[in-house]
């Protein structure tokens, strides 16, 4: 579930979910959609997936049906949703400072109520080479901090930071727009997710 971080490269079947499926040798259902937001009010397009909470399986999802849910979101709410003028207020609506409430913790709690473990991933950082998200670094780091606090409240929730994934000066993890992941970037994100799932599963 999530936005373009998860959905990108899906046309060539090399999105994060595609790599996960190959590495884990299990069926992975991908409900992510580019431009999706955590806070989204329009009903029709929201139901079509632009609202990340509405990407959640509906009433036919019974407890125990899903072992893991991999989730991201919030970047479009901040970058496009507040226009760099009200990030503080939007950040609080996404997740409070202690990670106890907000759109992201509320969704994670819903997923956990179904028995699934949840991985919430952070976002790629700019490599410092003219990315449009260059000036969102502080907001990205604050969202990560709040997500980490959220995860610390529940042993079945895991925050996976991507802040150190992209080496400074290395364009190869980003698509040509310098925002979305390249095929290499999607593969690297999926690898971290797979490693976390494997580590947790083996420890059980």
C-alpha positions in Angstrom: 0.0 0.0 0.0 1.2 3.5 -0.6 2.2 6.0 -3.3 4.7 6.1 -6.2 7.6 5.0 -4.1 6.0 1.6 -4.1 4.2 1.8 -7.5 7.0 3.2 -9.7 8.5 0.7 -12.2 5.3 -1.4 -12.0 4.7 -1.1 -15.8 7.9 -3.1 -16.4 7.1 -5.4 -13.4 10.1 -4.2 -11.5 8.3 -2.2 -8.7 9.1 -2.9 -5.1 6.3 -5.5 -4.9 7.6 -7.4 -7.9 11.1 -7.7 -6.4 9.6 -8.8 -3.1 7.6 -11.5 -4.7 10.7 -12.9 -6.5 12.9 -12.8 -3.5 10.4 -14.1 -1.0 8.8 -16.6 -3.4 5.3 -15.7 -2.1 2.4 -13.9 -3.6 2.5 -10.2 -3.0 -0.6 -8.0 -3.7 0.2 -4.5 -4.7 -2.4 -1.8 -4.1 -0.1 1.2 -4.2 -0.8 4.0 -6.7 1.2 7.0 -7.8 0.0 10.4 -6.4 -1.8 8.7 -3.5 -2.1 10.6 -0.2 -2.8 9.6 3.3 -5.3 12.4 3.7 -7.6 12.5 0.7 -11.2 13.7 0.7 -12.5 13.1 -2.8 -14.7 10.0 -2.6 -14.6 8.5 -6.1 -10.9 8.8 -6.9 -10.2 8.1 -3.2 -12.0 4.8 -3.6 -10.0 4.1 -6.7 -6.8 4.2 -4.7 -5.7 7.8 -4.4 -6.6 7.6 -0.7 -4.0 5.2 0.8 -6.3 4.1 3.7 -8.9 3.1 1.0 -6.3 0.8 -0.6 -6.8 -1.5 2.4 -8.7 -4.7 1.5 -12.4 -4.3 2.3 -14.8 -6.5 4.4 -13.6 -9.7 2.9 -10.3 -9.3 4.7 -10.5 -11.6 7.7 -8.1 -11.7 10.6 -5.0 -13.7 9.7 -5.5 -13.4 5.9 -2.4 -11.2 5.5 1.0 -11.9 7.3 2.6 -8.6 6.4 1.5 -5.2 5.1 4.2 -3.0 3.6 3.1 0.6 3.7 4.4 4.1 2.9 2.7 7.5 2.5 2.6 11.1 3.5 5.1 12.5 1.0 2.5 13.7 -1.4 0.5 15.3 1.5 3.5 17.3 2.4 5.2 18.1 -0.9 2.0 18.7 -2.9 -0.7 19.0 -0.2 0.6 21.9 1.7 2.6 23.8 -0.9 5.5 24.4 1.5 3.4 26.9 3.5 1.7 24.7 6.1 3.9 21.7 6.6 3.8 21.9 10.3 0.0 21.6 10.5 -0.1 18.9 7.8 2.7 16.9 9.6 0.6 16.9 12.8 -2.4 15.6 10.9 -0.2 12.8 9.5 1.4 11.8 12.8 1.7 13.6 16.1 5.2 14.1 17.6 4.9 11.1 19.7 3.6 8.9 16.9 0.4 8.0 18.9 -2.2 9.4 16.5 -2.8 10.9 13.1 -3.6 9.5 9.7 -0.6 7.2 9.5 -0.8 5.7 13.0 -4.6 5.3 12.6 -4.1 3.3 9.4 -1.4 1.2 11.0 -3.6 0.5 13.9 -6.4 -0.7 11.6 -4.0 -3.0 9.8 -2.7 -4.4 13.1 -6.2 -5.1 14.2 -6.4 -7.6 11.4 -3.4 -9.4 12.8 -0.8 -8.4 10.1 2.6 -7.1 11.0 3.2 -3.7 9.4 6.3 -2.2 7.8 6.1 1.5 7.3 8.9 2.7 5.0 10.4 6.2 4.8 11.3 8.0 1.6 14.4 8.2 -0.6 16.5 11.3 0.0 17.9 13.6 -2.7 21.5 12.8 -3.6 22.1 16.6 -3.6 22.0 17.0 -7.4 19.1 19.3 -8.1 16.2 17.1 -7.1 12.8 18.9 -6.8 12.6 17.4 -3.2 15.9 18.9 -2.2 14.3 21.4 0.2 12.0 18.8 1.8 14.9 17.1 3.7 13.9 18.5 7.1 10.3 17.5 6.7 11.4 14.0 5.6 13.5 13.6 8.6 10.8 14.8 10.9 8.3 12.4 9.4 10.8 9.6 9.9 11.2 10.5 13.6 7.5 10.4 14.1 7.1 7.1 12.3 9.9 5.6 14.4 8.1 6.6 17.6 4.9 5.1 16.2 6.7 1.8 15.5 8.3 1.8 19.0 4.8 1.6 20.5 4.0 -1.8 19.0 6.3 -4.8 18.6 4.4 -5.8 15.4 5.1 -2.5 13.6 8.5 -1.7 12.0 9.8 1.5 10.7 12.2 1.1 7.8 14.2 4.2 7.1 15.6 4.8 3.6 17.4 8.0 4.6 20.9 6.4 4.1 20.0 4.4 1.0 21.2 6.9 -1.6 24.9 7.8 -1.5 25.5 11.6 -1.9 26.2 12.4 -5.6 24.8 9.1 -6.9 21.9 9.6 -9.4 21.4 5.9 -10.1 18.8 5.3 -7.4 16.5 7.9 -8.8 14.5 8.0 -12.1 15.2 10.8 -14.5 12.9 13.1 -12.6 15.1 12.8 -9.5 12.1 12.1 -7.4 10.9 8.6 -8.0 13.0 5.4 -7.7 14.9 4.0 -10.6 14.7 0.3 -11.2 17.9 0.1 -9.1 16.2 2.1 -6.4 13.1 0.0 -6.3 15.3 -3.1 -6.1 17.3 -1.6 -3.2 14.1 -0.7 -1.3 12.6 -4.1 -1.8 15.9 -5.7 -0.7 15.7 -3.9 2.6 12.1 -4.9 3.1 12.8 -8.5 2.3 15.8 -8.5 4.7 13.6 -7.1 7.5 10.8 -9.6 6.9 13.3 -12.5 6.8 15.1 -11.3 10.0 11.8 -11.0 11.9 10.4 -14.3 10.7 13.6 -16.2 11.5 13.6 -14.8 15.0 10.1 -16.0 15.7 
